[in-house]
Amino acid sequence: MIFKFFIEPQQQERPRAVRFGNGVRMYDPKKTKLYKETLGLIARSETKKRGYEMPQGALSVSMTFVRSIPKSFTAKQRQMAIDGELLPRKKPDLSNFVKSTEDALNGILWDDDNAIVQGINSKVYGLQPRVIVDVQVINNNKF
């Protein structure tokens, strides 16, 4: 099942640490936390609207991250980005987008992201930022 979430993709930033008594407490930076919470709310609403049932077993999940076209692009670069000829080769890394999105959608689109055994992910430029997630069940092994 394919889901389109109209939100600017956000990478998983390095966790922050704070001393707490004799221990250390780890937490997500503000932008990452806000992205995960917002994406979770949008996803819950969408799954409820569609009557989506969380799959069990091994999953194949493909994600496409559509980023905003930078304002600094020339008209030619902008058109190339729209046409898919110019791809975002700069930071943040694709793997960081995937990690934050997998975490945000835990318990919503899948039970836990450890059920994802296969995936094809990409980042592109587009006129409207969004995250596109395609969830397919490979098999129903529940071990």
N, C-alpha and C positions, 0 to 999 in steps of 0.2 A: 504494500500500500504506500502510495506517495503522499507526503505531506510537504506543504510550502508554508514556511513561517517567515512573515515579513518583518525581519529584525536585522539590524546590522551585525554581521558575525563578529565575535569577540574571541580572541585567543585565550588559552589558559595561561595566566601569568604565574610567575613563581609565587608559591605560598609565602606568607609572612609569618613571623614567629614573635611571640611575646612571652616573657618570663612570667610564670604564674606560680608563686610560692616556690617550691623546689622543682617544679616541672616547667615545661614549655608548651604553650598552646599555639597550634597552627591555624591559620585562617586564610581565606581567599582575599585578594585585594578587592577594593570597592567595585571597579568596573567589571571584573570577572563575576563577582557575586551578583551584581545587578543583572548581568546578561543571563546567568543561570536561572535566577528567579523569574525574570520576564519570559524567557523562552519556556520555562516550565508552565507558567500560567497560560501562555498562548497554546501550548501543546495540550494541556488538560482540557481547555475549552474546545479545541478542534477534535480531540478524540471522543469527547462526550457528544458533540454535535453529530459525529459520524457513526456513533455506536461501536467504536473500535474496541476489540477485545485483545488484551495483551497476549502475544504469542508465547508459547512454551517451546523449548528445544533450541537447536542451533539456528542462528540467524545470519543472513547476509544483509548488510546495511551499506547503502551507498549514500554519500553526502556530497552536495555541491554547495559551495559557499560563494554567493554572488556579492562582491564588494562594490562599494561606491567608486565611481571614476574620480580620481584625484582632480581637484580644481586647477592644479598646476599644469595639466595636460594641454597641449596645443590642440587646435581643431582637428588636425590630422591624427594625432595620437588618440583623441577621444573617439573618432570614427573607427579607428582600428580596434579600439577596446570594445566598442559596441558590436563590431562585426566578428569578434572573437579572434582577431589576428594578433592582438597584444594581450598577453596574460600577465597577471601579477606575480612577478618573480622576486619581489621584495618581501621583507618581514611584514607580518608575522608568518611563521612556518605553518604549512598545512596541518601538520600533526598536532599543533597547539589548538587550532580551530576544532579539529576532530575531538580532542580530549575534553574540551570545555562543553561541547555539544553532547557527547556521550554521557557525561556526568549530569548535565541538565535534564536529559530525557530518561534517566534511570527511574524506574517505577512508573513511567508514563507510557512510553512506546515499547519498552522491554523491561523485564524484571530486574536485570542487572547487566551492565555492559560486558560482563564476562561471557554472556551467551552469544556475543558477536564473534563469529569465526571467519568471516570473509567480508571484504569491503573494497569498494573503489571510490576514492574521494578526489575532489578537484576544487580549485578556487579560480574564479573568473571575475571579470569586471561586468557590471551591468548598470542600467539606469535606475533600477530599484533594488536596493540591497535586500537579500533574503537568504534563508537557509532551506535547501531542499533535501529531504530525507526520504529514502526509499527503503522500506523494511520488507524483507521476504523471508519466509520460513524455509530452511533447507531440509530439516527433518524434525520430528517431534520427540527426539530422545530427551528424557527428563532426568537423566542421571546426574 
